[in-house]
Amino acid sequence: MRLHRLELTALGPFAGSHVVDLDGLGTDGLFLLHGETGAGKSSVLDAIAYALFGVVPGVRQRAHRLRCDRADPWTATSVRLELTVAGHRVRVRRTHDWLRPKRRGTGSTREPATALLEERRKDVWVGLSTRIDEVSHQLLDWIGMSAEQFFQVVLLPQGEFAQFLLAESKDRERLLERLFGTERFSDVQRWLTDRQVDCKLRAEAGEATMRAYVNRLGQELGLPVVDEATFRGADETWRAAQVAGTGVRAAVSLQAAAEADQARVEARTAYDELVLRRRLQDRLAAVERERAALA
């Protein structure tokens, strides 16, 4: 963001209209704003803050002390700031609400605050909005900071620097993240944390499944059920013993299974022979009956 030109009227100690050529002051890169107490240094900064956010920092906002007491009663308190922000050359004008004399009769009437936001396009100023909320929202989007954050970092009021230093660490962290665009690092950290939790849950689920398979295999082989503490604290000797015992039992089981398969084959053969013999006997009996009938 770069400020180019500031105009202020009836604001602070300035009863009339004044122009500050910020481009001219910033020719050498830096310039110092100095003066006697009450000369209006803070009022110039207030004018910039009011143009950008519609509020001023510090106690002056709470006290609603923005208008010059010596200003002409018919002159509005106003600021106009020309700046470049987020690649846009814009000009914002705001007037503060104020009391002016009635045009008829006696007494006074309150003029409401106004706002105007314009953008320079091809050397022509184009109006963007005259609604106070829309102007503030658009500038907030371009600046990337709220008024509170801007006052804490860029335009810290006198005597309130300690407030920023003593602020809660979370508040300062959120502010600095937004200022320096470090949210992506927080996003990566959160992604890694979520990834770690997900991997841990998947590893625990896989370990539980493996433990269930081991215990089921142990039950099939007649091995004792392994509890979680034994499973986690197992060393190489214990595992080797379990593998050896499992191998022996597996060999016995395979031998028993082979013998069972052999017995099943022999039983099937005997059954087939029995069925064949029965068929032959039935056929012989039928032949004998036919011979007897012919005799």
Helices and strands as residue ranges (DSSP letters): E 2-11, E 14-21, H 22-25, G 26-28, H 41-53, H 59-63, E 78-85, E 88-95, E 98-101, E 108-111, E 114-121, E 124-129, H 132-143, H 147-153, H 161-165, H 169-180, H 183-221, H 228-232, H 236-294
